[in-house]
Amino acid sequence: MIGKATKGADFRGLLRYIFSRERSQLLGSNLGQQSILGMQQEFEAICSLNHRVRYPVLHLSLSPHPDV
């Protein structure tokens, strides 16, 4: 398994990237919205509760070993 962690501040960019990938999967969620715009709005609403957070986006990518 190969893992990569990236932090950022752009919810929309991350969601568009994830959902444009052919083999990407959303493994789980507790969000009420299923659209990119709806998820972005929910994330931004939650993020606005704490103005000290500079990089609220954490993108964890997991890729299985090519031999698996």
mmCIF file as Biopython writes it, N, C-alpha, C and O atoms, coordinates in Angstrom:
data_model
#
loop_
_atom_site.group_PDB
_atom_site.id
_atom_site.type_symbol
_atom_site.label_atom_id
_atom_site.label_alt_id
_atom_site.label_comp_id
_atom_site.label_asym_id
_atom_site.label_entity_id
_atom_site.label_seq_id
_atom_site.pdbx_PDB_ins_code
_atom_site.Cartn_x
_atom_site.Cartn_y
_atom_site.Cartn_z
_atom_site.occupancy
_atom_site.B_iso_or_equiv
_atom_site.auth_seq_id
_atom_site.auth_asym_id
_atom_site.pdbx_PDB_model_num
ATOM 1   N N  . MET A ? 1  ? 0.855   -1.166 0.000   1.0 0.0 1  A 1 
ATOM 2   C CA . MET A ? 1  ? 0.000   0.000  0.000   1.0 0.0 1  A 1 
ATOM 3   C C  . MET A ? 1  ? 0.897   1.225  0.000   1.0 0.0 1  A 1 
ATOM 4   O O  . MET A ? 1  ? 1.862   1.310  0.760   1.0 0.0 1  A 1 
ATOM 5   N N  . ILE A ? 2  ? 0.567   2.154  -0.852  1.0 0.0 2  A 1 
ATOM 6   C CA . ILE A ? 2  ? 1.293   3.412  -0.935  1.0 0.0 2  A 1 
ATOM 7   C C  . ILE A ? 2  ? 0.348   4.508  -0.488  1.0 0.0 2  A 1 
ATOM 8   O O  . ILE A ? 2  ? -0.767  4.616  -0.999  1.0 0.0 2  A 1 
ATOM 9   N N  . GLY A ? 3  ? 0.785   5.326  0.468   1.0 0.0 3  A 1 
ATOM 10  C CA . GLY A ? 3  ? -0.044  6.401  0.983   1.0 0.0 3  A 1 
ATOM 11  C C  . GLY A ? 3  ? 0.578   7.755  0.734   1.0 0.0 3  A 1 
ATOM 12  O O  . GLY A ? 3  ? 1.800   7.891  0.690   1.0 0.0 3  A 1 
ATOM 13  N N  . LYS A ? 4  ? -0.274  8.763  0.568   1.0 0.0 4  A 1 
ATOM 14  C CA . LYS A ? 4  ? 0.189   10.125 0.371   1.0 0.0 4  A 1 
ATOM 15  C C  . LYS A ? 4  ? -0.795  11.058 1.057   1.0 0.0 4  A 1 
ATOM 16  O O  . LYS A ? 4  ? -2.006  10.904 0.902   1.0 0.0 4  A 1 
ATOM 17  N N  . ALA A ? 5  ? -0.288  12.019 1.811   1.0 0.0 5  A 1 
ATOM 18  C CA . ALA A ? 5  ? -1.134  12.992 2.499   1.0 0.0 5  A 1 
ATOM 19  C C  . ALA A ? 5  ? -0.820  14.388 1.977   1.0 0.0 5  A 1 
ATOM 20  O O  . ALA A ? 5  ? 0.345   14.768 1.860   1.0 0.0 5  A 1 
ATOM 21  N N  . THR A ? 6  ? -1.868  15.149 1.665   1.0 0.0 6  A 1 
ATOM 22  C CA . THR A ? 6  ? -1.725  16.508 1.165   1.0 0.0 6  A 1 
ATOM 23  C C  . THR A ? 6  ? -2.698  17.397 1.912   1.0 0.0 6  A 1 
ATOM 24  O O  . THR A ? 6  ? -3.849  17.017 2.123   1.0 0.0 6  A 1 
ATOM 25  N N  . LYS A ? 7  ? -2.245  18.592 2.319   1.0 0.0 7  A 1 
ATOM 26  C CA . LYS A ? 7  ? -3.151  19.520 2.973   1.0 0.0 7  A 1 
ATOM 27  C C  . LYS A ? 7  ? -3.349  20.744 2.084   1.0 0.0 7  A 1 
ATOM 28  O O  . LYS A ? 7  ? -2.476  21.096 1.291   1.0 0.0 7  A 1 
ATOM 29  N N  . GLY A ? 8  ? -4.500  21.384 2.226   1.0 0.0 8  A 1 
ATOM 30  C CA . GLY A ? 8  ? -4.808  22.541 1.411   1.0 0.0 8  A 1 
ATOM 31  C C  . GLY A ? 8  ? -5.977  23.320 1.970   1.0 0.0 8  A 1 
ATOM 32  O O  . GLY A ? 8  ? -6.393  23.110 3.109   1.0 0.0 8  A 1 
ATOM 33  N N  . ALA A ? 9  ? -6.509  24.231 1.151   1.0 0.0 9  A 1 
ATOM 34  C CA . ALA A ? 9  ? -7.599  25.090 1.603   1.0 0.0 9  A 1 
ATOM 35  C C  . ALA A ? 9  ? -8.769  25.120 0.632   1.0 0.0 9  A 1 
ATOM 36  O O  . ALA A ? 9  ? -9.737  25.843 0.868   1.0 0.0 9  A 1 
ATOM 37  N N  . ASP A ? 10 ? -8.711  24.361 -0.445  1.0 0.0 10 A 1 
ATOM 38  C CA . ASP A ? 10 ? -9.721  24.443 -1.501  1.0 0.0 10 A 1 
ATOM 39  C C  . ASP A ? 10 ? -10.567 23.177 -1.551  1.0 0.0 10 A 1 
ATOM 40  O O  . ASP A ? 10 ? -10.159 22.174 -2.135  1.0 0.0 10 A 1 
ATOM 41  N N  . PHE A ? 11 ? -11.748 23.226 -0.936  1.0 0.0 11 A 1 
ATOM 42  C CA . PHE A ? 11 ? -12.637 22.065 -0.926  1.0 0.0 11 A 1 
ATOM 43  C C  . PHE A ? 11 ? -13.117 21.712 -2.331  1.0 0.0 11 A 1 
ATOM 44  O O  . PHE A ? 11 ? -13.140 20.541 -2.711  1.0 0.0 11 A 1 
ATOM 45  N N  . ARG A ? 12 ? -13.495 22.715 -3.085  1.0 0.0 12 A 1 
ATOM 46  C CA . ARG A ? 12 ? -14.034 22.460 -4.427  1.0 0.0 12 A 1 
ATOM 47  C C  . ARG A ? 12 ? -13.008 21.790 -5.328  1.0 0.0 12 A 1 
ATOM 48  O O  . ARG A ? 12 ? -13.330 20.841 -6.042  1.0 0.0 12 A 1 
ATOM 49  N N  . GLY A ? 13 ? -11.773 22.280 -5.296  1.0 0.0 13 A 1 
ATOM 50  C CA . GLY A ? 13 ? -10.718 21.692 -6.115  1.0 0.0 13 A 1 
ATOM 51  C C  . GLY A ? 13 ? -10.485 20.232 -5.772  1.0 0.0 13 A 1 
ATOM 52  O O  . GLY A ? 13 ? -10.325 19.401 -6.666  1.0 0.0 13 A 1 
ATOM 53  N N  . LEU A ? 14 ? -10.463 19.916 -4.495  1.0 0.0 14 A 1 
ATOM 54  C CA . LEU A ? 14 ? -10.256 18.530 -4.080  1.0 0.0 14 A 1 
ATOM 55  C C  . LEU A ? 14 ? -11.421 17.652 -4.513  1.0 0.0 14 A 1 
ATOM 56  O O  . LEU A ? 14 ? -11.205 16.561 -5.040  1.0 0.0 14 A 1 
ATOM 57  N N  . LEU A ? 15 ? -12.644 18.105 -4.304  1.0 0.0 15 A 1 
ATOM 58  C CA . LEU A ? 15 ? -13.814 17.306 -4.682  1.0 0.0 15 A 1 
ATOM 59  C C  . LEU A ? 15 ? -13.865 17.081 -6.197  1.0 0.0 15 A 1 
ATOM 60  O O  . LEU A ? 15 ? -14.170 15.978 -6.651  1.0 0.0 15 A 1 
ATOM 61  N N  . ARG A ? 16 ? -13.572 18.108 -6.966  1.0 0.0 16 A 1 
ATOM 62  C CA . ARG A ? 16 ? -13.565 17.952 -8.427  1.0 0.0 16 A 1 
ATOM 63  C C  . ARG A ? 16 ? -12.483 16.965 -8.852  1.0 0.0 16 A 1 
ATOM 64  O O  . ARG A ? 16 ? -12.704 16.148 -9.746  1.0 0.0 16 A 1 
ATOM 65  N N  . TYR A ? 17 ? -11.328 17.035 -8.222  1.0 0.0 17 A 1 
ATOM 66  C CA . TYR A ? 17 ? -10.238 16.114 -8.542  1.0 0.0 17 A 1 
ATOM 67  C C  . TYR A ? 17 ? -10.639 14.670 -8.223  1.0 0.0 17 A 1 
ATOM 68  O O  . TYR A ? 17 ? -10.454 13.771 -9.043  1.0 0.0 17 A 1 
ATOM 69  N N  . ILE A ? 18 ? -11.177 14.464 -7.050  1.0 0.0 18 A 1 
ATOM 70  C CA . ILE A ? 18 ? -11.544 13.110 -6.627  1.0 0.0 18 A 1 
ATOM 71  C C  . ILE A ? 18 ? -12.600 12.507 -7.549  1.0 0.0 18 A 1 
ATOM 72  O O  . ILE A ? 18 ? -12.466 11.366 -7.991  1.0 0.0 18 A 1 
ATOM 73  N N  . PHE A ? 19 ? -13.647 13.275 -7.835  1.0 0.0 19 A 1 
ATOM 74  C CA . PHE A ? 19 ? -14.743 12.726 -8.625  1.0 0.0 19 A 1 
ATOM 75  C C  . PHE A ? 19 ? -14.463 12.688 -10.120 1.0 0.0 19 A 1 
ATOM 76  O O  . PHE A ? 19 ? -15.247 12.114 -10.876 1.0 0.0 19 A 1 
ATOM 77  N N  . SER A ? 20 ? -13.368 13.285 -10.557 1.0 0.0 20 A 1 
ATOM 78  C CA . SER A ? 20 ? -13.002 13.190 -11.977 1.0 0.0 20 A 1 
ATOM 79  C C  . SER A ? 20 ? -12.114 11.978 -12.247 1.0 0.0 20 A 1 
ATOM 80  O O  . SER A ? 20 ? -11.925 11.592 -13.400 1.0 0.0 20 A 1 
ATOM 81  N N  . ARG A ? 21 ? -11.579 11.387 -11.210 1.0 0.0 21 A 1 
ATOM 82  C CA . ARG A ? 21 ? -10.708 10.219 -11.359 1.0 0.0 21 A 1 
ATOM 83  C C  . ARG A ? 21 ? -11.545 8.985  -11.658 1.0 0.0 21 A 1 
ATOM 84  O O  . ARG A ? 21 ? -12.562 8.750  -11.005 1.0 0.0 21 A 1 
ATOM 85  N N  . GLU A ? 22 ? -11.128 8.203  -12.633 1.0 0.0 22 A 1 
ATOM 86  C CA . GLU A ? 22 ? -11.898 7.035  -13.059 1.0 0.0 22 A 1 
ATOM 87  C C  . GLU A ? 22 ? -12.038 5.986  -11.973 1.0 0.0 22 A 1 
ATOM 88  O O  . GLU A ? 22 ? -13.116 5.418  -11.798 1.0 0.0 22 A 1 
ATOM 89  N N  . ARG A ? 23 ? -10.973 5.721  -11.246 1.0 0.0 23 A 1 
ATOM 90  C CA . ARG A ? 23 ? -10.989 4.624  -10.282 1.0 0.0 23 A 1 
ATOM 91  C C  . ARG A ? 23 ? -11.136 5.080  -8.835  1.0 0.0 23 A 1 
ATOM 92  O O  . ARG A ? 23 ? -10.979 4.273  -7.919  1.0 0.0 23 A 1 
ATOM 93  N N  . SER A ? 24 ? -11.435 6.359  -8.611  1.0 0.0 24 A 1 
ATOM 94  C CA . SER A ? 24 ? -11.571 6.830  -7.230  1.0 0.0 24 A 1 
ATOM 95  C C  . SER A ? 24 ? -12.911 6.385  -6.649  1.0 0.0 24 A 1 
ATOM 96  O O  . SER A ? 24 ? -13.885 6.178  -7.373  1.0 0.0 24 A 1 
ATOM 97  N N  . GLN A ? 25 ? -12.933 6.242  -5.325  1.0 0.0 25 A 1 
ATOM 98  C CA . GLN A ? 25 ? -14.136 5.807  -4.624  1.0 0.0 25 A 1 
ATOM 99  C C  . GLN A ? 25 ? -14.302 6.616  -3.353  1.0 0.0 25 A 1 
ATOM 100 O O  . GLN A ? 25 ? -13.332 6.897  -2.650  1.0 0.0 25 A 1 
ATOM 101 N N  . LEU A ? 26 ? -15.527 6.982  -3.067  1.0 0.0 26 A 1 
ATOM 102 C CA . LEU A ? 26 ? -15.861 7.583  -1.787  1.0 0.0 26 A 1 
ATOM 103 C C  . LEU A ? 26 ? -16.223 6.437  -0.860  1.0 0.0 26 A 1 
ATOM 104 O O  . LEU A ? 26 ? -17.252 5.787  -1.044  1.0 0.0 26 A 1 
ATOM 105 N N  . LEU A ? 27 ? -15.386 6.187  0.131   1.0 0.0 27 A 1 
ATOM 106 C CA . LEU A ? 27 ? -15.567 5.015  0.988   1.0 0.0 27 A 1 
ATOM 107 C C  . LEU A ? 27 ? -16.636 5.208  2.057   1.0 0.0 27 A 1 
ATOM 108 O O  . LEU A ? 27 ? -17.259 4.242  2.497   1.0 0.0 27 A 1 
ATOM 109 N N  . GLY A ? 28 ? -16.847 6.431  2.469   1.0 0.0 28 A 1 
ATOM 110 C CA . GLY A ? 28 ? -17.847 6.677  3.495   1.0 0.0 28 A 1 
ATOM 111 C C  . GLY A ? 28 ? -18.026 8.166  3.699   1.0 0.0 28 A 1 
ATOM 112 O O  . GLY A ? 28 ? -17.152 8.961  3.351   1.0 0.0 28 A 1 
ATOM 113 N N  . SER A ? 29 ? -19.153 8.535  4.259   1.0 0.0 29 A 1 
ATOM 114 C CA . SER A ? 29 ? -19.421 9.945  4.477   1.0 0.0 29 A 1 
ATOM 115 C C  . SER A ? 29 ? -20.568 10.110 5.471   1.0 0.0 29 A 1 
ATOM 116 O O  . SER A ? 29 ? -21.448 9.255  5.572   1.0 0.0 29 A 1 
ATOM 117 N N  . ASN A ? 30 ? -20.542 11.208 6.189   1.0 0.0 30 A 1 
ATOM 118 C CA . ASN A ? 30 ? -21.679 11.556 7.033   1.0 0.0 30 A 1 
ATOM 119 C C  . ASN A ? 30 ? -22.286 12.869 6.562   1.0 0.0 30 A 1 
ATOM 120 O O  . ASN A ? 30 ? -22.983 13.546 7.318   1.0 0.0 30 A 1 
ATOM 121 N N  . LEU A ? 31 ? -22.020 13.225 5.310   1.0 0.0 31 A 1 
ATOM 122 C CA . LEU A ? 31 ? -22.556 14.447 4.734   1.0 0.0 31 A 1 
ATOM 123 C C  . LEU A ? 31 ? -23.979 14.226 4.256   1.0 0.0 31 A 1 
ATOM 124 O O  . LEU A ? 31 ? -24.346 13.114 3.874   1.0 0.0 31 A 1 
ATOM 125 N N  . GLY A ? 32 ? -24.780 15.280 4.277   1.0 0.0 32 A 1 
ATOM 126 C CA . GLY A ? 32 ? -26.149 15.193 3.803   1.0 0.0 32 A 1 
ATOM 127 C C  . GLY A ? 32 ? -26.259 15.337 2.295   1.0 0.0 32 A 1 
ATOM 128 O O  . GLY A ? 32 ? -27.237 14.891 1.696   1.0 0.0 32 A 1 
ATOM 129 N N  . GLN A ? 33 ? -25.261 15.957 1.682   1.0 0.0 33 A 1 
ATOM 130 C CA . GLN A ? 33 ? -25.284 16.224 0.248   1.0 0.0 33 A 1 
ATOM 131 C C  . GLN A ? 33 ? -24.450 15.197 -0.511  1.0 0.0 33 A 1 
ATOM 132 O O  . GLN A ? 33 ? -23.480 14.655 0.019   1.0 0.0 33 A 1 
ATOM 133 N N  . GLN A ? 34 ? -24.837 14.939 -1.750  1.0 0.0 34 A 1 
ATOM 134 C CA . GLN A ? 34 ? -24.087 14.000 -2.586  1.0 0.0 34 A 1 
ATOM 135 C C  . GLN A ? 34 ? -23.435 14.673 -3.788  1.0 0.0 34 A 1 
ATOM 136 O O  . GLN A ? 34 ? -22.599 14.061 -4.454  1.0 0.0 34 A 1 
ATOM 137 N N  . SER A ? 35 ? -23.800 15.923 -4.080  1.0 0.0 35 A 1 
ATOM 138 C CA . SER A ? 35 ? -23.212 16.636 -5.211  1.0 0.0 35 A 1 
ATOM 139 C C  . SER A ? 35 ? -21.936 17.345 -4.760  1.0 0.0 35 A 1 
ATOM 140 O O  . SER A ? 35 ? -21.734 17.587 -3.570  1.0 0.0 35 A 1 
ATOM 141 N N  . ILE A ? 36 ? -21.086 17.671 -5.719  1.0 0.0 36 A 1 
ATOM 142 C CA . ILE A ? 36 ? -19.837 18.370 -5.403  1.0 0.0 36 A 1 
ATOM 143 C C  . ILE A ? 36 ? -20.146 19.719 -4.756  1.0 0.0 36 A 1 
ATOM 144 O O  . ILE A ? 36 ? -19.545 20.068 -3.739  1.0 0.0 36 A 1 
ATOM 145 N N  . LEU A ? 37 ? -21.068 20.473 -5.330  1.0 0.0 37 A 1 
ATOM 146 C CA . LEU A ? 37 ? -21.410 21.783 -4.779  1.0 0.0 37 A 1 
ATOM 147 C C  . LEU A ? 37 ? -22.002 21.659 -3.378  1.0 0.0 37 A 1 
ATOM 148 O O  . LEU A ? 37 ? -21.667 22.445 -2.492  1.0 0.0 37 A 1 
ATOM 149 N N  . GLY A ? 38 ? -22.871 20.685 -3.177  1.0 0.0 38 A 1 
ATOM 150 C CA . GLY A ? 38 ? -23.472 20.486 -1.860  1.0 0.0 38 A 1 
ATOM 151 C C  . GLY A ? 38 ? -22.439 20.117 -0.805  1.0 0.0 38 A 1 
ATOM 152 O O  . GLY A ? 38 ? -22.465 20.643 0.308   1.0 0.0 38 A 1 
ATOM 153 N N  . MET A ? 39 ? -21.528 19.211 -1.157  1.0 0.0 39 A 1 
ATOM 154 C CA . MET A ? 39 ? -20.468 18.827 -0.216  1.0 0.0 39 A 1 
ATOM 155 C C  . MET A ? 39 ? -19.572 20.018 0.086   1.0 0.0 39 A 1 
ATOM 156 O O  . MET A ? 39 ? -19.204 20.246 1.238   1.0 0.0 39 A 1 
ATOM 157 N N  . GLN A ? 40 ? -19.220 20.781 -0.949  1.0 0.0 40 A 1 
ATOM 158 C CA . GLN A ? 40 ? -18.373 21.955 -0.759  1.0 0.0 40 A 1 
ATOM 159 C C  . GLN A ? 40 ? -19.028 22.929 0.219   1.0 0.0 40 A 1 
ATOM 160 O O  . GLN A ? 40 ? -18.364 23.438 1.122   1.0 0.0 40 A 1 
ATOM 161 N N  . GLN A ? 41 ? -20.309 23.187 0.048   1.0 0.0 41 A 1 
ATOM 162 C CA . GLN A ? 41 ? -21.015 24.113 0.936   1.0 0.0 41 A 1 
ATOM 163 C C  . GLN A ? 41 ? -21.054 23.599 2.368   1.0 0.0 41 A 1 
ATOM 164 O O  . GLN A ? 41 ? -20.899 24.381 3.307   1.0 0.0 41 A 1 
ATOM 165 N N  . GLU A ? 42 ? -21.255 22.308 2.550   1.0 0.0 42 A 1 
ATOM 166 C CA . GLU A ? 42 ? -21.248 21.743 3.907   1.0 0.0 42 A 1 
ATOM 167 C C  . GLU A ? 42 ? -19.873 21.882 4.545   1.0 0.0 42 A 1 
ATOM 168 O O  . GLU A ? 42 ? -19.765 22.289 5.702   1.0 0.0 42 A 1 
ATOM 169 N N  . PHE A ? 43 ? -18.826 21.549 3.805   1.0 0.0 43 A 1 
ATOM 170 C CA . PHE A ? 43 ? -17.463 21.662 4.333   1.0 0.0 43 A 1 
ATOM 171 C C  . PHE A ? 43 ? -17.151 23.109 4.708   1.0 0.0 43 A 1 
ATOM 172 O O  . PHE A ? 43 ? -16.587 23.362 5.773   1.0 0.0 43 A 1 
ATOM 173 N N  . GLU A ? 44 ? -17.510 24.053 3.852   1.0 0.0 44 A 1 
ATOM 174 C CA . GLU A ? 44 ? -17.219 25.464 4.125   1.0 0.0 44 A 1 
ATOM 175 C C  . GLU A ? 44 ? -18.001 25.977 5.329   1.0 0.0 44 A 1 
ATOM 176 O O  . GLU A ? 44 ? -17.485 26.787 6.099   1.0 0.0 44 A 1 
ATOM 177 N N  . ALA A ? 45 ? -19.246 25.512 5.501   1.0 0.0 45 A 1 
ATOM 178 C CA . ALA A ? 45 ? -20.036 25.923 6.664   1.0 0.0 45 A 1 
ATOM 179 C C  . ALA A ? 45 ? -19.383 25.437 7.960   1.0 0.0 45 A 1 
ATOM 180 O O  . ALA A ? 45 ? -19.302 26.181 8.938   1.0 0.0 45 A 1 
ATOM 181 N N  . ILE A ? 46 ? -18.927 24.205 7.961   1.0 0.0 46 A 1 
ATOM 182 C CA . ILE A ? 46 ? -18.266 23.653 9.143   1.0 0.0 46 A 1 
ATOM 183 C C  . ILE A ? 46 ? -16.938 24.362 9.387   1.0 0.0 46 A 1 
ATOM 184 O O  . ILE A ? 46 ? -16.603 24.686 10.527  1.0 0.0 46 A 1 
ATOM 185 N N  . CYS A ? 47 ? -16.189 24.601 8.326   1.0 0.0 47 A 1 
ATOM 186 C CA . CYS A ? 47 ? -14.885 25.257 8.428   1.0 0.0 47 A 1 
ATOM 187 C C  . CYS A ? 47 ? -15.012 26.675 8.989   1.0 0.0 47 A 1 
ATOM 188 O O  . CYS A ? 47 ? -14.126 27.137 9.708   1.0 0.0 47 A 1 
ATOM 189 N N  . SER A ? 48 ? -16.095 27.356 8.669   1.0 0.0 48 A 1 
ATOM 190 C CA . SER A ? 48 ? -16.271 28.740 9.128   1.0 0.0 48 A 1 
ATOM 191 C C  . SER A ? 48 ? -16.453 28.836 10.641  1.0 0.0 48 A 1 
ATOM 192 O O  . SER A ? 48 ? -16.383 29.933 11.193  1.0 0.0 48 A 1 
ATOM 193 N N  . LEU A ? 49 ? -16.682 27.726 11.316  1.0 0.0 49 A 1 
ATOM 194 C CA . LEU A ? 49 ? -16.854 27.735 12.769  1.0 0.0 49 A 1 
ATOM 195 C C  . LEU A ? 49 ? -15.542 27.964 13.512  1.0 0.0 49 A 1 
ATOM 196 O O  . LEU A ? 49 ? -15.561 28.343 14.683  1.0 0.0 49 A 1 
ATOM 197 N N  . ASN A ? 50 ? -14.403 27.742 12.855  1.0 0.0 50 A 1 
ATOM 198 C CA . ASN A ? 50 ? -13.109 27.938 13.492  1.0 0.0 50 A 1 
ATOM 199 C C  . ASN A ? 50 ? -12.199 28.690 12.520  1.0 0.0 50 A 1 
ATOM 200 O O  . ASN A ? 50 ? -11.655 28.094 11.591  1.0 0.0 50 A 1 
ATOM 201 N N  . HIS A ? 51 ? -12.036 29.969 12.728  1.0 0.0 51 A 1 
ATOM 202 C CA . HIS A ? 51 ? -11.264 30.807 11.810  1.0 0.0 51 A 1 
ATOM 203 C C  . HIS A ? 51 ? -9.752  30.653 11.990  1.0 0.0 51 A 1 
ATOM 204 O O  . HIS A ? 51 ? -8.981  31.206 11.205  1.0 0.0 51 A 1 
ATOM 205 N N  . ARG A ? 52 ? -9.322  29.918 13.003  1.0 0.0 52 A 1 
ATOM 206 C CA . ARG A ? 52 ? -7.887  29.713 13.212  1.0 0.0 52 A 1 
ATOM 207 C C  . ARG A ? 52 ? -7.307  28.652 12.282  1.0 0.0 52 A 1 
ATOM 208 O O  . ARG A ? 52 ? -6.091  28.585 12.099  1.0 0.0 52 A 1 
ATOM 209 N N  . VAL A ? 53 ? -8.151  27.839 11.707  1.0 0.0 53 A 1 
ATOM 210 C CA . VAL A ? 53 ? -7.680  26.767 10.829  1.0 0.0 53 A 1 
ATOM 211 C C  . VAL A ? 53 ? -7.299  27.369 9.486   1.0 0.0 53 A 1 
ATOM 212 O O  . VAL A ? 53 ? -8.125  27.992 8.819   1.0 0.0 53 A 1 
ATOM 213 N N  . ARG A ? 54 ? -6.038  27.180 9.092   1.0 0.0 54 A 1 
ATOM 214 C CA . ARG A ? 54 ? -5.558  27.743 7.831   1.0 0.0 54 A 1 
ATOM 215 C C  . ARG A ? 54 ? -5.704  26.773 6.673   1.0 0.0 54 A 1 
ATOM 216 O O  . ARG A ? 54 ? -5.997  27.191 5.553   1.0 0.0 54 A 1 
ATOM 217 N N  . TYR A ? 55 ? -5.508  25.505 6.919   1.0 0.0 55 A 1 
ATOM 218 C CA . TYR A ? 55 ? -5.579  24.486 5.867   1.0 0.0 55 A 1 
ATOM 219 C C  . TYR A ? 55 ? -6.570  23.396 6.306   1.0 0.0 55 A 1 
ATOM 220 O O  . TYR A ? 55 ? -6.161  22.393 6.892   1.0 0.0 55 A 1 
ATOM 221 N N  . PRO A ? 56 ? -7.840  23.583 6.034   1.0 0.0 56 A 1 
ATOM 222 C CA . PRO A ? 56 ? -8.849  22.642 6.527   1.0 0.0 56 A 1 
ATOM 223 C C  . PRO A ? 56 ? -8.979  21.363 5.706   1.0 0.0 56 A 1 
ATOM 224 O O  . PRO A ? 56 ? -9.686  20.442 6.114   1.0 0.0 56 A 1 
ATOM 225 N N  . VAL A ? 57 ? -8.319  21.292 4.575   1.0 0.0 57 A 1 
ATOM 226 C CA . VAL A ? 57 ? -8.468  20.138 3.680   1.0 0.0 57 A 1 
ATOM 227 C C  . VAL A ? 57 ? -7.304  19.176 3.883   1.0 0.0 57 A 1 
ATOM 228 O O  . VAL A ? 57 ? -6.140  19.563 3.781   1.0 0.0 57 A 1 
ATOM 229 N N  . LEU A ? 58 ? -7.628  17.929 4.169   1.0 0.0 58 A 1 
ATOM 230 C CA . LEU A ? 58 ? -6.629  16.871 4.242   1.0 0.0 58 A 1 
ATOM 231 C C  . LEU A ? 58 ? -7.045  15.791 3.259   1.0 0.0 58 A 1 
ATOM 232 O O  . LEU A ? 58 ? -8.098  15.173 3.410   1.0 0.0 58 A 1 
ATOM 233 N N  . HIS A ? 59 ? -6.221  15.570 2.262   1.0 0.0 59 A 1 
ATOM 234 C CA . HIS A ? 59 ? -6.507  14.569 1.236   1.0 0.0 59 A 1 
ATOM 235 C C  . HIS A ? 59 ? -5.546  13.408 1.444   1.0 0.0 59 A 1 
ATOM 236 O O  . HIS A ? 59 ? -4.333  13.559 1.295   1.0 0.0 59 A 1 
ATOM 237 N N  . LEU A ? 60 ? -6.094  12.254 1.787   1.0 0.0 60 A 1 
ATOM 238 C CA . LEU A ? 60 ? -5.302  11.048 1.967   1.0 0.0 60 A 1 
ATOM 239 C C  . LEU A ? 60 ? -5.550  10.130 0.780   1.0 0.0 60 A 1 
ATOM 240 O O  . LEU A ? 60 ? -6.684  9.724  0.524   1.0 0.0 60 A 1 
ATOM 241 N N  . SER A ? 61 ? -4.489  9.809  0.063   1.0 0.0 61 A 1 
ATOM 242 C CA . SER A ? 61 ? -4.591  8.907  -1.087  1.0 0.0 61 A 1 
ATOM 243 C C  . SER A ? 61 ? -3.961  7.583  -0.711  1.0 0.0 61 A 1 
ATOM 244 O O  . SER A ? 61 ? -2.848  7.546  -0.187  1.0 0.0 61 A 1 
ATOM 245 N N  . LEU A ? 62 ? -4.664  6.500  -0.975  1.0 0.0 62 A 1 
ATOM 246 C CA . LEU A ? 62 ? -4.137  5.170  -0.739  1.0 0.0 62 A 1 
ATOM 247 C C  . LEU A ? 62 ? -4.163  4.412  -2.053  1.0 0.0 62 A 1 
ATOM 248 O O  . LEU A ? 62 ? -5.202  4.330  -2.707  1.0 0.0 62 A 1 
ATOM 249 N N  . SER A ? 63 ? -3.042  3.867  -2.433  1.0 0.0 63 A 1 
ATOM 250 C CA . SER A ? 63 ? -2.950  3.098  -3.671  1.0 0.0 63 A 1 
ATOM 251 C C  . SER A ? 63 ? -2.427  1.712  -3.334  1.0 0.0 63 A 1 
ATOM 252 O O  . SER A ? 63 ? -1.407  1.581  -2.657  1.0 0.0 63 A 1 
ATOM 253 N N  . PRO A ? 64 ? -3.115  0.676  -3.799  1.0 0.0 64 A 1 
ATOM 254 C CA . PRO A ? 64 ? -2.619  -0.679 -3.546  1.0 0.0 64 A 1 
ATOM 255 C C  . PRO A ? 64 ? -1.335  -0.943 -4.326  1.0 0.0 64 A 1 
ATOM 256 O O  . PRO A ? 64 ? -1.081  -0.320 -5.357  1.0 0.0 64 A 1 
ATOM 257 N N  . HIS A ? 65 ? -0.554  -1.846 -3.834  1.0 0.0 65 A 1 
ATOM 258 C CA . HIS A ? 65 ? 0.672   -2.232 -4.520  1.0 0.0 65 A 1 
ATOM 259 C C  . HIS A ? 65 ? 0.314   -2.775 -5.901  1.0 0.0 65 A 1 
ATOM 260 O O  . HIS A ? 65 ? -0.684  -3.484 -6.030  1.0 0.0 65 A 1 
ATOM 261 N N  . PRO A ? 66 ? 1.093   -2.467 -6.934  1.0 0.0 66 A 1 
ATOM 262 C CA . PRO A ? 66 ? 0.768   -2.914 -8.295  1.0 0.0 66 A 1 
ATOM 263 C C  . PRO A ? 66 ? 0.668   -4.433 -8.457  1.0 0.0 66 A 1 
ATOM 264 O O  . PRO A ? 66 ? 0.000   -4.911 -9.374  1.0 0.0 66 A 1 
ATOM 265 N N  . ASP A ? 67 ? 1.315   -5.186 -7.592  1.0 0.0 67 A 1 
ATOM 266 C CA . ASP A ? 67 ? 1.292   -6.644 -7.705  1.0 0.0 67 A 1 
ATOM 267 C C  . ASP A ? 67 ? 0.023   -7.269 -7.122  1.0 0.0 67 A 1 
ATOM 268 O O  . ASP A ? 67 ? -0.216  -8.463 -7.302  1.0 0.0 67 A 1 
ATOM 269 N N  . VAL A ? 68 ? -0.781  -6.480 -6.433  1.0 0.0 68 A 1 
ATOM 270 C CA . VAL A ? 68 ? -1.977  -7.010 -5.765  1.0 0.0 68 A 1 
ATOM 271 C C  . VAL A ? 68 ? -3.152  -7.013 -6.708  1.0 0.0 68 A 1 
ATOM 272 O O  . VAL A ? 68 ? -4.248  -7.424 -6.327  1.0 0.0 68 A 1 
#
